[in-house]
Amino acid sequence: MPEAPSQQQPVAAQSHPTAAIIAATLLHNKLSLQEGLEAFDQGPQADVAAGVQDQDGRLSLDDMVSSSHDYHLDLNDEQIKQFHDGLRDESGFIQLHAWRTALEEPEGLDDVLASRGIKARPTLAEMLNMIAASLTFNNLSIEDGFDAFDNDGDGQISPNDLQAAVRQLQLDMNEEDVRR
């Protein structure tokens, strides 16, 4: 189970969209969207304290309210309910696909990050510079670098190849940065 997001300084929730606040929390804590859903998928805090977590892979309104309060996201219950209602399926839960869609590139994310003093996500140019620096540091030619990134040897660098290489090289990029 991923580590729960750290508590952050409250941000005036009225000035930022709920999805942007949640996405910023995940980025700040270097959690992928999958790990973020798992961190929020805990059930009411009383259940967590008793050692009973639902961890059912989907988010109930109780999961969202409890986690948002536990992580001091400074969202009121109505904001959380509106967010949940906008993403829940007919069973009343937020599934991973809806969570990913809402949090991948939410409006206002960079503003939330800046308001918390968090470095914005790397631009494509910055990511390419990190990769180039890593190749240079490891004395790899462009061809050798391509081969190193092409994990499955199919002559193409797929998103999965790139994510594996970023992890192996320990570059400061998370899964969502690479997928962009």
C-alpha positions in Angstrom: 0.0 0.0 0.0 1.4 3.4 -0.9 2.3 5.9 1.8 -0.6 8.3 2.6 -0.1 11.8 1.3 1.6 14.1 3.8 -0.3 16.9 5.4 0.1 20.2 3.7 -0.5 23.8 4.6 -4.2 24.5 3.9 -5.0 26.4 0.8 -8.1 28.5 0.4 -10.2 25.8 -1.3 -12.7 28.4 -2.7 -10.0 29.7 -5.0 -8.9 26.4 -6.5 -10.8 23.6 -8.2 -11.2 20.4 -6.1 -9.5 18.2 -8.7 -6.5 20.6 -8.8 -6.1 20.5 -5.0 -6.2 16.7 -5.0 -3.9 16.3 -8.0 -1.4 18.8 -6.4 -1.3 16.7 -3.3 -0.6 13.6 -5.2 2.2 15.3 -7.3 3.7 16.8 -4.2 3.9 13.4 -2.6 5.1 11.7 -5.8 2.2 9.4 -5.9 0.9 8.1 -9.2 -2.9 8.4 -9.8 -3.2 4.7 -9.0 -1.3 5.1 -5.7 -3.4 8.2 -5.0 -6.6 6.3 -5.4 -5.2 3.6 -3.1 -4.2 6.2 -0.5 -7.7 7.7 -0.6 -9.4 4.3 -0.6 -9.3 3.8 3.1 -12.8 4.2 4.5 -13.7 6.4 7.5 -10.8 7.2 9.8 -12.4 5.2 12.7 -12.2 2.1 10.6 -8.5 2.8 9.7 -7.7 3.3 13.4 -9.3 -0.1 14.1 -7.1 -1.7 11.4 -10.1 -2.2 9.0 -9.6 -0.6 5.6 -11.9 -1.3 2.7 -9.2 -1.0 0.0 -11.7 -2.1 -2.6 -10.1 -0.2 -5.5 -12.9 2.4 -5.7 -13.8 5.5 -3.8 -17.0 6.0 -1.8 -18.1 9.4 -0.6 -17.0 8.3 2.9 -13.5 7.5 1.5 -13.2 10.9 -0.1 -14.5 12.9 2.9 -12.4 11.0 5.4 -9.2 11.2 3.4 -9.7 14.8 2.4 -10.0 15.8 6.1 -7.2 13.5 7.2 -4.8 15.0 4.7 -5.9 18.6 5.6 -6.9 19.4 2.0 -9.0 22.3 3.3 -12.0 21.1 1.2 -15.4 21.3 2.8 -17.8 18.4 2.7 -19.9 20.0 -0.1 -16.9 20.5 -2.4 -15.9 16.9 -1.8 -19.5 15.7 -2.4 -19.7 17.7 -5.7 -16.4 16.2 -6.8 -17.5 12.7 -5.9 -20.9 13.1 -7.5 -19.3 14.3 -10.7 -17.1 11.2 -11.0 -19.1 8.4 -9.5 -20.6 5.7 -11.6 -24.1 4.1 -11.3 -22.9 2.1 -8.3 -22.0 5.3 -6.4 -18.3 4.9 -6.5 -15.4 6.6 -8.2 -13.5 4.0 -10.3 -9.8 4.3 -11.3 -10.7 5.4 -14.9 -12.8 8.3 -13.8 -10.2 9.3 -11.1 -7.4 9.3 -13.8 -9.5 11.3 -16.2 -10.3 14.0 -13.6 -6.9 14.3 -12.1 -4.5 13.8 -15.0 -4.5 17.4 -16.2 -7.0 19.3 -14.0 -7.7 23.0 -14.6 -5.8 25.1 -12.1 -3.2 22.6 -11.1 -0.2 24.8 -11.8 -1.8 27.6 -9.8 -2.3 25.3 -6.8 1.3 24.1 -7.0 2.5 27.6 -7.2 0.3 28.7 -4.2 1.9 26.0 -2.1 5.5 26.9 -3.2 5.8 23.6 -5.0 7.9 23.4 -8.2 5.6 23.1 -11.2 5.7 19.9 -13.2 8.6 19.6 -15.6 8.0 20.8 -19.1 8.7 18.6 -22.0 12.0 20.5 -22.6 13.0 20.0 -19.0 12.2 16.2 -19.2 14.3 15.9 -22.4 17.1 17.8 -20.8 17.0 15.4 -17.8 17.2 12.4 -20.2 20.0 14.0 -22.2 22.0 14.8 -19.0 21.5 11.2 -17.9 22.8 9.9 -21.2 25.8 12.2 -21.0 26.5 11.3 -17.4 26.4 7.6 -18.3 28.6 8.1 -21.3 25.9 6.8 -23.7 25.7 7.7 -27.3 22.3 8.5 -28.7 22.1 5.0 -30.2 23.1 3.4 -26.9 20.7 5.6 -25.1 17.9 4.6 -27.4 18.8 0.9 -26.9 18.8 1.4 -23.1 15.3 3.0 -23.3 13.9 0.4 -25.7 13.4 -2.3 -23.0 11.5 -4.7 -25.2 13.8 -4.3 -28.1 11.1 -3.6 -30.7 12.8 -0.6 -32.2 10.4 1.8 -30.5 10.3 3.5 -27.2 6.8 3.0 -25.8 5.4 4.8 -22.8 6.1 1.6 -20.7 9.7 1.6 -22.0 10.1 5.2 -21.1 8.6 4.8 -17.6 10.9 1.8 -16.9 13.9 3.8 -18.0 12.9 6.9 -15.9 12.6 4.6 -12.9 15.9 2.9 -13.6 17.8 6.1 -14.1 16.0 7.6 -11.0 15.0 10.8 -12.9 12.8 13.3 -11.1 9.6 12.5 -13.1 6.5 10.7 -12.0 4.3 8.4 -14.1 1.9 11.3 -15.1 4.9 13.4 -16.3 6.1 10.6 -18.5 2.6 9.9 -19.9 2.1 13.5 -20.9 
